[in-house]
Amino acid sequence: MSQPVRTVFLVLLLWFAGLGAATQFAKIAVPFAEVGWLYPGNADALGWLLSIISLTGAILGTLSGAIASRVGPVRLLLTGLVLGGAISLWQATLPGFPMMLVSRVIEGLSHLAIVVAAPTLMSQITQGRGRNIAMVLWSTFFGVAFALNAWFGLPVIGALGLPAYFALHGVLMLLIAGVLAACRLNISFDTSAARVFGLDVFIDVHRRTYRSPFIAAPAIGWLFYTLTFVSLLAILPDRLPEDIRGLIAGIMPLAGIIVSWLAVPLLLSVTTGITIVSLGFGMSIVTIGLLPLGMPLPIVCVALFSALGLVQGGSFAAVPELNPTPEAQALSYGAMAQMGNTGNLLGTPILLAVLWRTGEAGMFGFVVLVYLAAIAAHVWLGRRRRFETAQ
């Protein structure tokens, strides 16, 4: 196998690992009603089966980047895939609710390992335009996984049940791990400075990550993105006409993926990832501003998620752009995991609270404020980067 073909194969393999990680969310979210039927006595706590992974990531996201620096991204990725596969196979036995909840906490560790290690490896085996394309591809893993689970996972559940669905996910995760191990991917990664973990290391990693305008920048923007992305995806469809609700709900995330895939690589040839992120937030604000001018809500919904596709692709591309070493990239991806999970955890409750108290106009006004804050944060971080570079 020639080197270019091997690189493409490895990039796709790492992306498939990302699809497996995203399915750790989707396998509960997509068949949520079917999962609820398994635990009718725990309806009030059922949401924790989905969100507990976000809680784990919100607490330990940045530390996972430091773990990658200690053990190396290849070993971390293989561990995450094997652990995730084993957990899914065990979940196929349909344990009681408390043990299922515990398994989801452990699965959160697997998820973190994959979403930190896989993009770190992807950015190290590619360069130039190929790296830009690879990182934009990586940015689509979450939306693509949800779409695939809706299109193919639900029929599997309908025909064979949830145990087969969970088992299939577990087998695929282990298969990806096996193929990756057989590839003998070898990335130079300096682990000599890594220390034994403790509270002081936990604090130091967070201080080092968020004090750096290079390491932290993609994650800070990602927090504002995730505060609204999942929440709007959950809230907006119910405000659309019933006859087109399902159609628009399916188009919204796909529109972002298409824009991210087609537009971001072209824009990266003339500007930076952070500039693309700010452009995406700005276009989102303009799109929301069309509502008071009479633009129909379904059109605004699709246009809004199309604009957010720039944020999606630009954010992941910015990590290797700002951080040339794999150690710094691992920390940056870990911070993105932490901020992304924090945004997913808090976004829907906050936006629903604003909607209930201020109505639809107030909710959209709050979203505009979030995006303005994102642009302001990137402007401030950009000034800090220029100041540090000039010293």
RODO-2510 file (C-alpha; in nm, 4 decimals, decimal comma):
residues 391
     n   res          X          Y          Z
     1     m     0,0000     0,0000     0,0000
     2     s     0,1469     0,3367    -0,1046
     3     q     0,1904     0,6069     0,1589
     4     p    -0,0870     0,8369     0,0256
     5     v    -0,3337     0,5477     0,0126
     6     r    -0,2300     0,4358     0,3623
     7     t    -0,2822     0,7899     0,4933
     8     v    -0,6319     0,8104     0,3446
     9     f    -0,7135     0,4672     0,4881
    10     l    -0,5923     0,5688     0,8347
    11     v    -0,7842     0,8978     0,8263
    12     l    -1,1046     0,7102     0,7408
    13     l    -1,0320     0,4517     1,0090
    14     l    -0,9868     0,7248     1,2697
    15     w    -1,3094     0,8871     1,1507
    16     f    -1,4887     0,5548     1,1932
    17     a    -1,3548     0,5495     1,5489
    18     g    -1,5190     0,8911     1,5906
    19     l    -1,8472     0,7534     1,4568
    20     g    -1,8254     0,4814     1,7201
    21     a    -1,7673     0,7426     1,9904
    22     a    -2,0610     0,9566     1,8734
    23     t    -2,2805     0,6456     1,8685
    24     q    -2,2187     0,6186     2,2423
    25     f    -2,4525     0,9193     2,2605
    26     a    -2,6742     0,8276     1,9662
    27     k    -2,7497     0,4723     2,0813
    28     i    -2,9420     0,6180     2,3761
    29     a    -3,0696     0,9412     2,2175
    30     v    -3,2049     0,7993     1,8903
    31     p    -3,4036     0,5064     2,0383
    32     f    -3,4841     0,7039     2,3574
    33     a    -3,8439     0,5796     2,3707
    34     e    -3,7364     0,2154     2,3342
    35     v    -3,4742     0,2603     2,6086
    36     g    -3,7452     0,4094     2,8300
    37     w    -3,9582     0,0986     2,7894
    38     l    -3,6743    -0,1031     2,9443
    39     y    -3,6859     0,1006     3,2649
    40     p    -4,0477     0,2105     3,3206
    41     g    -3,9842     0,2627     3,6915
    42     n    -3,7039     0,5120     3,6310
    43     a    -3,8695     0,7575     3,3950
    44     d    -3,7720     1,0574     3,6091
    45     a    -3,4008     0,9654     3,5929
    46     l    -3,3915     0,8322     3,2377
    47     g    -3,2286     1,1453     3,1014
    48     w    -2,9166     1,0666     3,3025
    49     l    -2,8516     0,7654     3,0780
    50     l    -2,7867     1,0146     2,8016
    51     s    -2,6304     1,3085     2,9828
    52     i    -2,4001     1,1244     3,2240
    53     i    -2,1392     1,0971     2,9466
    54     s    -2,1474     1,4762     2,9121
    55     l    -2,0986     1,5124     3,2858
    56     t    -1,7928     1,2884     3,2750
    57     g    -1,6478     1,4861     2,9863
    58     a    -1,7208     1,8207     3,1515
    59     i    -1,5185     1,7176     3,4566
    60     l    -1,2377     1,5185     3,2987
    61     g    -1,2133     1,6522     2,9424
    62     t    -0,8940     1,8520     2,9804
    63     l    -0,7306     1,5820     3,1920
    64     s    -0,7817     1,3372     2,9062
    65     g    -0,5487     1,5506     2,6949
    66     a    -0,2846     1,5217     2,9653
    67     i    -0,3368     1,1442     2,9750
    68     a    -0,2697     1,1338     2,6014
    69     s     0,0545     1,3177     2,6686
    70     r     0,1500     1,0519     2,9234
    71     v     0,0542     0,7260     2,7489
    72     g     0,0547     0,8361     2,3835
    73     p    -0,2501     0,8804     2,1567
    74     v    -0,2327     0,5387     1,9889
    75     r    -0,2467     0,3498     2,3167
    76     l    -0,5163     0,5840     2,4487
    77     l    -0,7309     0,5354     2,1375
    78     l    -0,6993     0,1570     2,1452
    79     t    -0,7896     0,1554     2,5140
    80     g    -1,0944     0,3724     2,4481
    81     l    -1,2152     0,1543     2,1616
    82     v    -1,1689    -0,1741     2,3481
    83     l    -1,3293    -0,0378     2,6651
    84     g    -1,6203     0,1079     2,4682
    85     g    -1,6725    -0,2147     2,2755
    86     a    -1,6675    -0,4254     2,5912
    87     i    -1,9145    -0,1935     2,7657
    88     s    -2,1569    -0,2077     2,4721
    89     l    -2,1434    -0,5873     2,4672
    90     w    -2,2184    -0,5919     2,8395
    91     q    -2,5055    -0,3446     2,7916
    92     a    -2,6536    -0,5909     2,5425
    93     t    -2,7402    -0,8090     2,8434
    94     l    -2,9804    -0,5282     2,9480
    95     p    -2,8684    -0,4875     3,3102
    96     g    -3,0801    -0,3119     3,5718
    97     f    -3,1012     0,0666     3,5683
    98     p    -2,8349     0,1347     3,8378
    99     m    -2,5787    -0,0879     3,6664
   100     m    -2,6661     0,0533     3,3253
   101     l    -2,6046     0,4012     3,4670
   102     v    -2,2660     0,2913     3,6046
   103     s    -2,1762     0,1456     3,2658
   104     r    -2,2555     0,4812     3,1045
   105     v    -2,0124     0,6560     3,3393
   106     i    -1,7389     0,4121     3,2339
   107     e    -1,8446     0,4601     2,8726
   108     g    -1,7874     0,8320     2,9202
   109     l    -1,4209     0,7583     2,9870
   110     s    -1,4049     0,5555     2,6658
   111     h    -1,5691     0,8398     2,4740
   112     l    -1,3185     1,0941     2,6022
   113     a    -1,0238     0,8742     2,5119
   114     i    -1,1448     0,8416     2,1527
   115     v    -1,2404     1,2054     2,0858
   116     v    -0,9052     1,3286     2,2178
   117     a    -0,6741     1,0660     2,0681
   118     a    -0,8303     1,0190     1,7230
   119     p    -0,8135     1,3823     1,6006
   120     t    -0,4654     1,4181     1,7518
   121     l    -0,3498     1,1231     1,5424
   122     m    -0,5384     1,2470     1,2374
   123     s    -0,3637     1,5846     1,2504
   124     q    -0,0235     1,4170     1,2892
   125     i    -0,0484     1,1840     0,9881
   126     t    -0,1646     1,4613     0,7518
   127     q    -0,0276     1,7970     0,6493
   128     g    -0,1181     2,1055     0,4467
   129     r    -0,4447     2,0910     0,2538
   130     g    -0,4811     1,7237     0,3358
   131     r    -0,4837     1,8103     0,7065
   132     n    -0,7512     2,0745     0,6515
   133     i    -0,9720     1,8239     0,4717
   134     a    -0,9090     1,5585     0,7371
   135     m    -1,0024     1,7903     1,0235
   136     v    -1,3188     1,9040     0,8469
   137     l    -1,4064     1,5372     0,7942
   138     w    -1,3497     1,4763     1,1651
   139     s    -1,5807     1,7651     1,2532
   140     t    -1,8722     1,5801     1,0881
   141     f    -1,8472     1,2664     1,3022
   142     f    -2,1209     1,3585     1,5485
   143     g    -2,3875     1,4582     1,2960
   144     v    -2,3087     1,1702     1,0617
   145     a    -2,3285     0,9174     1,3457
   146     f    -2,6710     1,0432     1,4548
   147     a    -2,7977     1,0266     1,0959
   148     l    -2,6631     0,6719     1,0467
   149     n    -2,8163     0,5554     1,3731
   150     a    -3,1525     0,6991     1,2716
   151     w    -3,1374     0,5491     0,9226
   152     f    -2,9900     0,2070     1,0041
   153     g    -2,9975     0,1685     1,3826
   154     l    -3,3735     0,2048     1,4246
   155     p    -3,4478    -0,0674     1,1650
   156     v    -3,2049    -0,2980     1,3486
   157     i    -3,3886    -0,2295     1,6742
   158     g    -3,7242    -0,2870     1,5057
   159     a    -3,6121    -0,6218     1,3643
   160     l    -3,3794    -0,7582     1,6342
   161     g    -3,4277    -0,5445     1,9465
   162     l    -3,2022    -0,3274     2,1616
   163     p    -2,9678    -0,6122     2,2690
   164     a    -2,8641    -0,6712     1,9078
   165     y    -2,8248    -0,2954     1,8550
   166     f    -2,5926    -0,2577     2,1537
   167     a    -2,4016    -0,5741     2,0620
   168     l    -2,3520    -0,4569     1,7026
   169     h    -2,2025    -0,1325     1,8288
   170     g    -1,9693    -0,3247     2,0593
   171     v    -1,8509    -0,5572     1,7829
   172     l    -1,7848    -0,2664     1,5454
   173     m    -1,5814    -0,0813     1,8116
   174     l    -1,3676    -0,3902     1,8741
   175     l    -1,3283    -0,4449     1,4989
   176     i    -1,2006    -0,0888     1,4510
   177     a    -0,9583    -0,1423     1,7397
   178     g    -0,8311    -0,4622     1,5822
   179     v    -0,7746    -0,3052     1,2412
   180     l    -0,6038    -0,0042     1,3987
   181     a    -0,3745    -0,2276     1,6041
   182     a    -0,2853    -0,4247     1,2904
   183     c    -0,1856    -0,0995     1,1160
   184     r     0,0907    -0,0490     1,3770
   185     l     0,0505     0,3279     1,3670
   186     n     0,3599     0,4883     1,5170
   187     i     0,3509     0,8567     1,6123
   188     s     0,6416     1,0348     1,7785
   189     f     0,5040     1,1652     2,1071
   190     d     0,7147     1,3053     2,3885
   191     t     0,5927     1,1535     2,7166
   192     s     0,9095     1,2258     2,9161
   193     a     0,7656     1,5326     3,0872
   194     a     0,4409     1,3638     3,1894
   195     r     0,3897     1,3223     3,5620
   196     v     0,2022     1,0832     3,7869
   197     f    -0,1538     1,2071     3,8174
   198     g    -0,2791     1,3779     4,1305
   199     l    -0,4751     1,6840     4,2340
   200     d    -0,1786     1,9118     4,1653
   201     v    -0,1489     1,7758     3,8110
   202     f    -0,5271     1,8122     3,7608
   203     i    -0,5073     2,1796     3,8613
   204     d    -0,1880     2,2417     3,6653
   205     v    -0,3286     2,0918     3,3448
   206     h    -0,6330     2,3187     3,3598
   207     r    -0,4197     2,6226     3,4378
   208     r    -0,1770     2,5471     3,1550
   209     t    -0,4574     2,4772     2,9077
   210     y    -0,6814     2,7743     2,9719
   211     r    -0,3996     3,0259     3,0226
   212     s    -0,2774     2,9568     2,6700
   213     p    -0,4625     3,1551     2,4002
   214     f    -0,3352     2,8977     2,1511
   215     i    -0,4458     2,5788     2,3287
   216     a    -0,7713     2,7170     2,4705
   217     a    -0,9049     2,9173     2,1741
   218     p    -1,0830     2,6355     1,9824
   219     a    -1,2394     2,5105     2,3053
   220     i    -1,3695     2,8526     2,4131
   221     g    -1,5477     2,8998     2,0816
   222     w    -1,6716     2,5398     2,0994
   223     l    -1,8395     2,6109     2,4336
   224     f    -2,0575     2,8833     2,2793
   225     y    -2,1329     2,6575     1,9813
   226     t    -2,2451     2,3622     2,1911
   227     l    -2,4489     2,5816     2,4272
   228     t    -2,6931     2,6310     2,1394
   229     f    -2,6419     2,3534     1,8816
   230     v    -2,8047     2,0539     2,0510
   231     s    -3,0593     2,2693     2,2357
   232     l    -3,1780     2,4399     1,9149
   233     l    -3,1887     2,1015     1,7421
   234     a    -3,4208     1,9819     2,0194
   235     i    -3,6356     2,2966     2,0569
   236     l    -3,6838     2,4373     1,7054
   237     p    -3,8614     2,1421     1,5356
   238     d    -4,1590     2,1699     1,7723
   239     r    -4,2048     2,5314     1,6609
   240     l    -4,2285     2,4384     1,2921
   241     p    -4,5431     2,3497     1,0929
   242     e    -4,6305     1,9873     1,1627
   243     d    -4,6346     1,8827     0,7969
   244     i    -4,2674     1,9780     0,7438
   245     r    -4,1356     1,9316     1,0984
   246     g    -3,9643     1,5984     1,0346
   247     l    -3,8167     1,7096     0,7031
   248     i    -3,6626     2,0300     0,8403
   249     a    -3,5399     1,8544     1,1564
   250     g    -3,3458     1,6117     0,9386
   251     i    -3,2108     1,8790     0,7036
   252     m    -3,0822     2,1116     0,9786
   253     p    -2,7784     1,9087     1,0983
   254     l    -2,7085     1,7791     0,7478
   255     a    -2,6953     2,1385     0,6173
   256     g    -2,4208     2,2154     0,8682
   257     i    -2,2253     1,9065     0,7678
   258     i    -2,2500     1,9908     0,3961
   259     v    -2,1346     2,3500     0,4482
   260     s    -1,8540     2,2340     0,6765
   261     w    -1,7364     1,9803     0,4205
   262     l    -1,7649     2,1982     0,1089
   263     a    -1,6911     2,5518     0,2268
   264     v    -1,4409     2,5189     0,5108
   265     p    -1,1566     2,3531     0,3119
   266     l    -1,1861     2,6280     0,0498
   267     l    -1,1891     2,9049     0,3098
   268     l    -0,8889     2,7538     0,4888
   269     s    -0,6827     2,8139     0,1763
   270     v    -0,7297     3,1903     0,2176
   271     t    -0,7853     3,2478     0,5902
   272     t    -0,7500     3,0897     0,9349
   273     g    -0,9734     2,8453     1,1181
   274     i    -1,0509     3,0976     1,3934
   275     t    -1,1556     3,3577     1,1341
   276     i    -1,3908     3,1000     0,9810
   277     v    -1,5366     3,0300     1,3255
   278     s    -1,6036     3,4006     1,3842
   279     l    -1,7516     3,4279     1,0345
   280     g    -1,9867     3,1404     1,1161
   281     f    -2,1041     3,3055     1,4370
   282     g    -2,1499     3,6370     1,2545
   283     m    -2,3528     3,4775     0,9749
   284     s    -2,5644     3,3016     1,2370
   285     i    -2,6454     3,6381     1,3953
   286     v    -2,7411     3,7816     1,0565
   287     t    -2,9607     3,4783     0,9870
   288     i    -3,1491     3,5178     1,3158
   289     g    -3,1900     3,8870     1,2325
   290     l    -3,3972     3,7869     0,9296
   291     l    -3,6802     3,6609     1,1522
   292     p    -3,8125     4,0084     1,2501
   293     l    -3,7988     4,0995     0,8800
   294     g    -4,0508     3,8271     0,7989
   295     m    -3,8294     3,5400     0,6853
   296     p    -4,0141     3,2087     0,7464
   297     l    -3,8821     3,0100     1,0433
   298     p    -3,8123     2,6885     0,8428
   299     i    -3,5795     2,8793     0,6085
   300     v    -3,4074     3,0505     0,9014
   301     c    -3,3573     2,7139     1,0747
   302     v    -3,1796     2,5607     0,7755
   303     a    -2,9770     2,8780     0,7110
   304     l    -2,8760     2,9010     1,0778
   305     f    -2,7424     2,5460     1,0907
   306     s    -2,5675     2,6008     0,7578
   307     a    -2,3837     2,8974     0,9094
   308     l    -2,2980     2,6960     1,2192
   309     g    -2,1303     2,4444     0,9886
   310     l    -1,8511     2,7007     0,9482
   311     v    -1,8028     2,7021     1,3263
   312     q    -1,8002     2,3239     1,3304
   313     g    -1,5319     2,2774     1,0662
   314     g    -1,3258     2,5837     1,1545
   315     s    -1,2972     2,4899     1,5213
   316     f    -1,1395     2,1497     1,4617
   317     a    -0,9135     2,2868     1,1882
   318     a    -0,7908     2,5567     1,4289
   319     v    -0,6402     2,3060     1,6735
   320     p    -0,3407     2,1912     1,4619
   321     e    -0,3234     2,5360     1,3042
   322     l    -0,2580     2,7005     1,6421
   323     n    -0,0750     2,4109     1,8097
   324     p     0,2024     2,2460     1,6034
   325     t     0,3073     1,9814     1,8588
   326     p     0,1001     1,6675     1,9250
   327     e     0,1218     1,7308     2,3006
   328     a    -0,0401     2,0750     2,2662
   329     q    -0,2962     1,9359     2,0221
   330     a    -0,3952     1,6660     2,2711
   331     l    -0,4498     1,9305     2,5386
   332     s    -0,6525     2,1425     2,2963
   333     y    -0,8736     1,8524     2,1899
   334     g    -0,9177     1,7625     2,5557
   335     a    -1,0304     2,1176     2,6269
   336     m    -1,2724     2,0984     2,3339
   337     a    -1,4136     1,7781     2,4784
   338     q    -1,4544     1,9457     2,8168
   339     m    -1,6150     2,2632     2,6840
   340     g    -1,8304     2,0708     2,4362
   341     n    -1,9657     1,8424     2,7043
   342     t    -2,0250     2,1403     2,9331
   343     g    -2,2194     2,3146     2,6578
   344     n    -2,4246     2,0029     2,5825
   345     l    -2,4971     1,9557     2,9516
   346     l    -2,6105     2,3136     3,0186
   347     g    -2,7428     2,4334     2,6835
   348     t    -3,0884     2,2766     2,6679
   349     p    -3,1922     2,3569     3,0292
   350     i    -3,0733     2,7180     2,9920
   351     l    -3,2381     2,7758     2,6551
   352     l    -3,5648     2,6172     2,7691
   353     a    -3,5657     2,8378     3,0796
   354     v    -3,5154     3,1480     2,8622
   355     l    -3,7885     3,0320     2,6222
   356     w    -4,0414     2,9716     2,9001
   357     r    -3,9760     3,3122     3,0591
   358     t    -3,9307     3,5373     2,7555
   359     g    -4,0875     3,3566     2,4613
   360     e    -3,9423     3,2776     2,1209
   361     a    -3,8104     3,6289     2,0589
   362     g    -3,6274     3,6271     2,3909
   363     m    -3,4780     3,2852     2,3153
   364     f    -3,3399     3,4006     1,9794
   365     g    -3,2143     3,7193     2,1425
   366     f    -3,0265     3,5092     2,3970
   367     v    -2,8723     3,3004     2,1168
   368     v    -2,7529     3,6209     1,9473
   369     l    -2,5892     3,7298     2,2747
   370     v    -2,4143     3,3913     2,2997
   371     y    -2,2739     3,4283     1,9480
   372     l    -2,1662     3,7884     2,0098
   373     a    -1,9853     3,6688     2,3221
   374     a    -1,8142     3,3989     2,1131
   375     i    -1,6881     3,6548     1,8608
   376     a    -1,5704     3,8841     2,1413
   377     a    -1,3865     3,5941     2,3080
   378     h    -1,2059     3,5082     1,9840
   379     v    -1,1096     3,8728     1,9278
   380     w    -0,9667     3,8904     2,2804
   381     l    -0,7802     3,5598     2,2450
   382     g    -0,6447     3,6721     1,9078
   383     r    -0,4997     3,9846     2,0660
   384     r    -0,3380     3,7722     2,3358
   385     r    -0,1830     3,5440     2,0732
   386     r    -0,0386     3,8403     1,8838
   387     f     0,1002     3,9843     2,2067
   388     e     0,2655     3,6557     2,3085
   389     t     0,4066     3,6027     1,9589
   390     a     0,5541     3,9522     1,9544
   391     q     0,7401     3,8981     2,2834
***
